[in-house]
Amino acid sequence: MPAEPVSRSMLFQRVAIIGLGLIGGSMVLAAKRSGLVGSVVAADSSPDELALGVELGVIDGYGSISEVVKGADLVVIAVPVRATRVVLEQLRPSLEEHAVLTDVGSTKGSFVAAVRDIFGGCGPRVIPGHPIAGSEKNGVSAAKATLFDDHKVILTPLPDTDEDALQRLTGLWEGCGATVLTMDVARHDEVLAATSHLPHLIAFSLVDTLAGEDQNMEIFRYAAGGFRDFTRIAASDPVMWHDIFLTNREAVLRVIDHFTEDLEQLRRAIDTEDGATLLRVFSRARAARNHFSKMLSGQAYVTDMSQKAVSFRLQPGGSITGDIRVPGDKSISHRSIMLGALADGVTEVDGFLEGEDSLATLQAFRDMGVTIEGPDNGHVRIHGVGIDGLQAPRGPLYLGNSGTAMRLFAGLLAAQPFDSELTGDASLSRRPMGRVADPLRAMGAVIDTAEGGRPPLKIRGGRKLSGIHYDMPVASAQVKSCLLLAGLYADGMTSVHEPAPTRDHTERMLAGFGYHVHRDGATASVVGGARLTGGRIDVPADISSAAFYLVAASIAEGSDLTLRHVGMNPTRTGVINILKMMGADITVFNQREIGGEPVADLQVRSAVLRGIDIPEDQVPLAIDEFPVLFVAATCARGRTILRGAEELRVKESDRIQVMADGLRAVGVETTVTPDGIVIDGGQTITGGDVDSHGDHRIAMSFAVASLRATGEIRVNDCANVATSFPGFVELARQTGIFIEAEEG
């Protein structure tokens, strides 16, 4: 064997590849390209492949399995999955105690079972792996160093996996150009059965069926491009797929059964000319494909729906001008889908916010059997299923970054006859849900949460709820709305008392759908058992989105901006009230009411702002707008003091601390208190790097701050801006902010 080079950057000194084909060979080339491995030796059933591997420079030497494994600190099994057991038996006597053992197979349960049988258990350095990459070509001659670039590799560590071994293997795959994800073994096999194995099975079966038809040559001659694209995977290696289907047998059979049931439903619909069922299935499928493709940015097998990294690069200065309409109100968009789905009849929605949070809510109802057409330029048509018409989803309902959706869904699903699970992205999974789970439990709901009362929420179905009176300890529209929605299904009256006014979109919209809501001062009540009737909803422009432009035009000299059709719900106008107290030049005109919600046009001009002691009664009315109000306070003359804003600490981030940290990064000092912040205005905003912590409102606030900065500001982790304000970058640039979005 050749001498082994030594390098501080190496993760593994000697690598043994068992099975020198496309995947194994490409892994070696990519690892060598990155300088992460020393010598690489291989064993393979084909002597010709091994000799070719040396000739091509892929490997440094070869031998029997026992020979190449001896002394290796990484052993990669890259053989067909049904050959894994034989390979493990042969390498067991020679495997070094410190060696990391991994594989590249498409099924993980069979690999783990084989290791346990042969070794008597899985040691801490056994880490199953699965690169999601491939080619129609096979053999070491097809290997290429770029095969894994921009692809996923799934590792399925076990409970006692050694952390150092996991980090080194992760580093190796990342050095090969891949993005590494981790997943439970059983979950991996379920996901791959649905997303990879079943499509291959269907492709093989369809081509085989059509090949046996009369006039089969004509069928294939006139097949369209879509047919060729879909059936291309039927050209894959039959032996490999034979092995995969037999080793992942149980998971594949489960997904085949689901598919067969659904296919039979479509057959019946066609046979009986049931157009409603066809429309529901086709629209749900089309929308699901578009929704998840957008959220995954074209990359498959992402378990946490993570997006590509996005940063904002902002040049200083500028003024704000124009006549614009910001996207639709997110809170109203959420509720329009929820109540429209529960209503009898069709609900038409205009102005729907096509952001990822709202689309996640829309998709969740499709997953529960609701036919929803659109969105198409903000128009959505919802075919309501009635108060008792939701169907059990097949899996968890993914709600992206939306705390509003998760808290409202908890109330809506607490009394359904089926079990449900609510999940979200990494940011949402850190947010507390106990303040909705606890009162729902008092109503009779059975809800399990993760540690600390955090998502996922697992809701037991079939529970009868009883109405309660609940005094909210902290003002929260989400908690109030959650309990009112649960109250639609509860016996008797459900009433919620709020210590301070919060947004009342749920109460207004319930009334618009014909469901009586009783109001007695600070208490809202509903009686369960009534029904909702579909109608029309015109979603006003989101005042939370407008807030960024209200502040931007106020602080940038020479600004004059008109904002159209802005929602002016009195429970949401705190940002306007506070800015006016600070001296902002805001004119409200063309006031009217549409669909039960007040709207107006706003004109804002630059003004000299002054610091104020923010009245605590305004805090709940501007809770989402405080990040950008902190920017206004920074640009004002004098001191601004905020109290009574504990709610800000449990939003998408701890918005008080994250804003304070961000302001410090651009040269502004603040004093953070348990329930607020003190900002001395007039400080110079310098350039700097800001971490938004994935919070869309933080990111957009520092885009506004750039208008008064002296240097470039870079804001990191901005992908979630799309959750509430799609098109923000383009609109900001159009109105005068010098902004560029950079991916990577």
Secondary structure in CASP SS format (residue, H / E / C, confidence):
PFRMAT SS
TARGET T0000
AUTHOR 0000-0000-0000
METHOD secondary structure of the structure
MODEL  1
M C 1.00
P C 1.00
A C 1.00
E C 1.00
P C 1.00
V C 1.00
S C 1.00
R C 1.00
S C 1.00
M C 1.00
L C 1.00
F E 1.00
Q E 1.00
R E 1.00
V E 1.00
A E 1.00
I E 1.00
I E 1.00
G C 1.00
L C 1.00
G C 1.00
L H 1.00
I H 1.00
G H 1.00
G H 1.00
S H 1.00
M H 1.00
V H 1.00
L H 1.00
A H 1.00
A H 1.00
K H 1.00
R H 1.00
S C 1.00
G C 1.00
L C 1.00
V E 1.00
G E 1.00
S E 1.00
V E 1.00
V E 1.00
A E 1.00
A E 1.00
D C 1.00
S C 1.00
S C 1.00
P H 1.00
D H 1.00
E H 1.00
L H 1.00
A H 1.00
L H 1.00
G H 1.00
V H 1.00
E H 1.00
L C 1.00
G C 1.00
V C 1.00
I C 1.00
D C 1.00
G E 1.00
Y E 1.00
G C 1.00
S C 1.00
I H 1.00
S H 1.00
E H 1.00
V H 1.00
V H 1.00
K C 1.00
G C 1.00
A C 1.00
D C 1.00
L E 1.00
V E 1.00
V E 1.00
I E 1.00
A C 1.00
V C 1.00
P C 1.00
V H 1.00
R H 1.00
A H 1.00
T H 1.00
R H 1.00
V H 1.00
V H 1.00
L H 1.00
E H 1.00
Q H 1.00
L H 1.00
R H 1.00
P H 1.00
S H 1.00
L C 1.00
E C 1.00
E C 1.00
H C 1.00
A C 1.00
V E 1.00
L E 1.00
T E 1.00
D E 1.00
V C 1.00
G C 1.00
S C 1.00
T C 1.00
K C 1.00
G H 1.00
S H 1.00
F H 1.00
V H 1.00
A H 1.00
A H 1.00
V H 1.00
R H 1.00
D H 1.00
I H 1.00
F H 1.00
G C 1.00
G C 1.00
C C 1.00
G C 1.00
P C 1.00
R C 1.00
V E 1.00
I C 1.00
P C 1.00
G E 1.00
H E 1.00
P E 1.00
I E 1.00
A C 1.00
G C 1.00
S C 1.00
E C 1.00
K C 1.00
N C 1.00
G C 1.00
V H 1.00
S H 1.00
A H 1.00
A C 1.00
K C 1.00
A C 1.00
T C 1.00
L C 1.00
F C 1.00
D C 1.00
D C 1.00
H C 1.00
K E 1.00
V E 1.00
I E 1.00
L E 1.00
T C 1.00
P C 1.00
L C 1.00
P C 1.00
D C 1.00
T C 1.00
D C 1.00
E H 1.00
D H 1.00
A H 1.00
L H 1.00
Q H 1.00
R H 1.00
L H 1.00
T H 1.00
G H 1.00
L H 1.00
W H 1.00
E H 1.00
G H 1.00
C C 1.00
G C 1.00
A C 1.00
T E 1.00
V E 1.00
L E 1.00
T E 1.00
M C 1.00
D C 1.00
V H 1.00
A H 1.00
R H 1.00
H H 1.00
D H 1.00
E H 1.00
V H 1.00
L H 1.00
A H 1.00
A H 1.00
T H 1.00
S H 1.00
H H 1.00
L H 1.00
P H 1.00
H H 1.00
L H 1.00
I H 1.00
A H 1.00
F H 1.00
S H 1.00
L H 1.00
V H 1.00
D H 1.00
T H 1.00
L H 1.00
A H 1.00
G C 1.00
E C 1.00
D C 1.00
Q C 1.00
N H 1.00
M H 1.00
E H 1.00
I H 1.00
F H 1.00
R H 1.00
Y C 1.00
A C 1.00
A C 1.00
G H 1.00
G H 1.00
F H 1.00
R H 1.00
D H 1.00
F H 1.00
T H 1.00
R H 1.00
I H 1.00
A H 1.00
A H 1.00
S C 1.00
D C 1.00
P H 1.00
V H 1.00
M H 1.00
W H 1.00
H H 1.00
D H 1.00
I H 1.00
F H 1.00
L H 1.00
T H 1.00
N C 1.00
R H 1.00
E H 1.00
A H 1.00
V H 1.00
L H 1.00
R H 1.00
V H 1.00
I H 1.00
D H 1.00
H H 1.00
F H 1.00
T H 1.00
E H 1.00
D H 1.00
L H 1.00
E H 1.00
Q H 1.00
L H 1.00
R H 1.00
R H 1.00
A H 1.00
I H 1.00
D H 1.00
T C 1.00
E C 1.00
D C 1.00
G H 1.00
A H 1.00
T H 1.00
L H 1.00
L H 1.00
R H 1.00
V H 1.00
F H 1.00
S H 1.00
R H 1.00
A H 1.00
R H 1.00
A H 1.00
A H 1.00
R H 1.00
N H 1.00
H H 1.00
F H 1.00
S H 1.00
K H 1.00
M H 1.00
L C 1.00
S C 1.00
G C 1.00
Q C 1.00
A C 1.00
Y C 1.00
V C 1.00
T C 1.00
D C 1.00
M C 1.00
S C 1.00
Q C 1.00
K C 1.00
A C 1.00
V E 1.00
S E 1.00
F E 1.00
R E 1.00
L E 1.00
Q C 1.00
P C 1.00
G C 1.00
G C 1.00
S C 1.00
I C 1.00
T E 1.00
G E 1.00
D E 1.00
I E 1.00
R C 1.00
V C 1.00
P C 1.00
G E 1.00
D C 1.00
K H 1.00
S H 1.00
I H 1.00
S H 1.00
H H 1.00
R H 1.00
S H 1.00
I H 1.00
M H 1.00
L H 1.00
G H 1.00
A H 1.00
L H 1.00
A C 1.00
D E 1.00
G C 1.00
V E 1.00
T E 1.00
E E 1.00
V E 1.00
D E 1.00
G C 1.00
F C 1.00
L C 1.00
E C 1.00
G C 1.00
E H 1.00
D H 1.00
S H 1.00
L H 1.00
A H 1.00
T H 1.00
L H 1.00
Q H 1.00
A H 1.00
F H 1.00
R H 1.00
D H 1.00
M C 1.00
G C 1.00
V C 1.00
T E 1.00
I E 1.00
E E 1.00
G E 1.00
P E 1.00
D E 1.00
N C 1.00
G C 1.00
H E 1.00
V E 1.00
R E 1.00
I E 1.00
H E 1.00
G C 1.00
V C 1.00
G C 1.00
I C 1.00
D C 1.00
G C 1.00
L C 1.00
Q C 1.00
A C 1.00
P C 1.00
R C 1.00
G C 1.00
P C 1.00
L E 1.00
Y E 1.00
L C 1.00
G C 1.00
N C 1.00
S C 1.00
G H 1.00
T H 1.00
A H 1.00
M H 1.00
R H 1.00
L H 1.00
F H 1.00
A H 1.00
G H 1.00
L H 1.00
L H 1.00
A C 1.00
A C 1.00
Q C 1.00
P C 1.00
F C 1.00
D C 1.00
S E 1.00
E E 1.00
L E 1.00
T E 1.00
G C 1.00
D C 1.00
A C 1.00
S C 1.00
L H 1.00
S H 1.00
R H 1.00
R C 1.00
P C 1.00
M C 1.00
G H 1.00
R H 1.00
V H 1.00
A H 1.00
D H 1.00
P H 1.00
L H 1.00
R H 1.00
A H 1.00
M C 1.00
G C 1.00
A C 1.00
V C 1.00
I E 1.00
D E 1.00
T E 1.00
A E 1.00
E H 1.00
G H 1.00
G H 1.00
R E 1.00
P E 1.00
P E 1.00
L E 1.00
K E 1.00
I E 1.00
R C 1.00
G C 1.00
G C 1.00
R C 1.00
K C 1.00
L C 1.00
S E 1.00
G C 1.00
I C 1.00
H E 1.00
Y E 1.00
D E 1.00
M C 1.00
P C 1.00
V C 1.00
A C 1.00
S C 1.00
A H 1.00
Q H 1.00
V H 1.00
K H 1.00
S H 1.00
C H 1.00
L H 1.00
L H 1.00
L H 1.00
A H 1.00
G H 1.00
L C 1.00
Y C 1.00
A C 1.00
D E 1.00
G C 1.00
M E 1.00
T E 1.00
S E 1.00
V E 1.00
H E 1.00
E C 1.00
P C 1.00
A C 1.00
P C 1.00
T C 1.00
R C 1.00
D C 1.00
H H 1.00
T H 1.00
E H 1.00
R H 1.00
M H 1.00
L H 1.00
A H 1.00
G H 1.00
F C 1.00
G C 1.00
Y C 1.00
H C 1.00
V C 1.00
H E 1.00
R E 1.00
D E 1.00
G C 1.00
A C 1.00
T E 1.00
A E 1.00
S E 1.00
V E 1.00
V E 1.00
G C 1.00
G C 1.00
A C 1.00
R C 1.00
L C 1.00
T E 1.00
G C 1.00
G C 1.00
R E 1.00
I E 1.00
D E 1.00
V C 1.00
P C 1.00
A E 1.00
D C 1.00
I H 1.00
S H 1.00
S H 1.00
A H 1.00
A H 1.00
F H 1.00
Y H 1.00
L H 1.00
V H 1.00
A H 1.00
A H 1.00
S H 1.00
I H 1.00
A C 1.00
E C 1.00
G C 1.00
S C 1.00
D E 1.00
L E 1.00
T E 1.00
L E 1.00
R E 1.00
H E 1.00
V E 1.00
G E 1.00
M C 1.00
N C 1.00
P C 1.00
T C 1.00
R C 1.00
T C 1.00
G H 1.00
V H 1.00
I H 1.00
N H 1.00
I H 1.00
L H 1.00
K H 1.00
M H 1.00
M C 1.00
G C 1.00
A C 1.00
D E 1.00
I E 1.00
T E 1.00
V E 1.00
F E 1.00
N E 1.00
Q E 1.00
R E 1.00
E E 1.00
I E 1.00
G C 1.00
G C 1.00
E E 1.00
P E 1.00
V E 1.00
A E 1.00
D E 1.00
L E 1.00
Q E 1.00
V E 1.00
R E 1.00
S C 1.00
A C 1.00
V C 1.00
L C 1.00
R E 1.00
G C 1.00
I C 1.00
D E 1.00
I C 1.00
P C 1.00
E H 1.00
D H 1.00
Q H 1.00
V C 1.00
P H 1.00
L H 1.00
A H 1.00
I H 1.00
D H 1.00
E H 1.00
F H 1.00
P H 1.00
V H 1.00
L H 1.00
F H 1.00
V H 1.00
A H 1.00
A H 1.00
T H 1.00
C H 1.00
A C 1.00
R E 1.00
G C 1.00
R E 1.00
T E 1.00
I E 1.00
L E 1.00
R C 1.00
G C 1.00
A C 1.00
E H 1.00
E H 1.00
L H 1.00
R H 1.00
V H 1.00
K C 1.00
E C 1.00
S C 1.00
D C 1.00
R H 1.00
I H 1.00
Q H 1.00
V H 1.00
M H 1.00
A H 1.00
D H 1.00
G H 1.00
L H 1.00
R H 1.00
A H 1.00
V C 1.00
G C 1.00
V C 1.00
E C 1.00
T E 1.00
T E 1.00
V E 1.00
T E 1.00
P C 1.00
D C 1.00
G E 1.00
I E 1.00
V E 1.00
I E 1.00
D E 1.00
G C 1.00
G C 1.00
Q C 1.00
T C 1.00
I E 1.00
T C 1.00
G C 1.00
G E 1.00
D E 1.00
V E 1.00
D E 1.00
S C 1.00
H C 1.00
G C 1.00
D C 1.00
H H 1.00
R H 1.00
I H 1.00
A H 1.00
M H 1.00
S H 1.00
F H 1.00
A H 1.00
V H 1.00
A H 1.00
S H 1.00
L H 1.00
R H 1.00
A E 1.00
T C 1.00
G C 1.00
E C 1.00
I E 1.00
R E 1.00
V E 1.00
N E 1.00
D C 1.00
C C 1.00
A H 1.00
N H 1.00
V H 1.00
A H 1.00
T H 1.00
S C 1.00
F C 1.00
P C 1.00
G C 1.00
F H 1.00
V H 1.00
E H 1.00
L H 1.00
A H 1.00
R H 1.00
Q H 1.00
T H 1.00
G C 1.00
I C 1.00
F C 1.00
I E 1.00
E E 1.00
A E 1.00
E E 1.00
E E 1.00
G C 1.00
END
